[in-house]
Amino acid sequence: MAGAYDDRDGVIWMDGKLVPWRDANVHILTHAMHYASSVFEGERAYGGKIFLSKRHSERLLKSGEMI
């Protein structure tokens, strides 16, 4: 089992920079937390190349335009 997400070593990308994992917090009243007003698009890489990168990027931008 992976363990608790709030108690990890290392860094994570947040607000355009890498921050220590334990310092990566969002306020409880964040709009995205209450109303799902955010978008996410996962991209996989195989052999160092992002699979269907253009499609993923276009879908991410389109999703962002909708909210």
SVG drawing of the C-alpha trace seen along z (x, -y; Angstrom):
<svg xmlns="http://www.w3.org/2000/svg" viewBox="-20 -29 33 31">
<polyline fill="none" stroke="black" stroke-width="0.4" points="0.0,0.0 1.3,-3.5 0.6,-5.2 -0.9,-8.6 -0.7,-11.1 -0.1,-14.0 3.1,-12.4 5.6,-11.8 9.1,-12.8 10.1,-14.6 8.6,-17.4 5.5,-17.9 4.5,-20.4 2.2,-23.1 1.5,-26.6 4.2,-26.5 7.0,-25.2 8.3,-22.2 7.5,-22.4 8.1,-20.0 5.3,-17.4 4.2,-18.3 3.9,-22.0 1.6,-21.4 -1.8,-22.3 -4.9,-24.0 -7.4,-26.0 -10.5,-24.1 -12.7,-26.8 -10.9,-26.5 -13.6,-26.7 -12.2,-23.7 -12.6,-21.5 -16.3,-22.4 -17.5,-22.7 -15.0,-20.6 -14.0,-23.8 -10.7,-22.5 -9.5,-20.3 -6.9,-17.5 -5.5,-15.5 -3.1,-12.7 -0.5,-11.9 1.6,-8.8 5.1,-8.6 6.6,-5.5 10.2,-5.5 10.5,-9.2 7.7,-10.3 4.3,-11.4 1.6,-9.1 -0.9,-11.1 0.4,-14.4 -1.5,-16.7 -4.8,-15.0 -4.3,-15.2 -3.2,-18.9 -6.2,-19.8 -8.6,-18.1 -7.1,-19.8 -7.5,-23.2 -11.0,-22.5 -12.0,-21.4 -10.5,-24.5 -12.5,-26.7 -15.7,-25.0 -15.4,-26.0"/>
</svg>
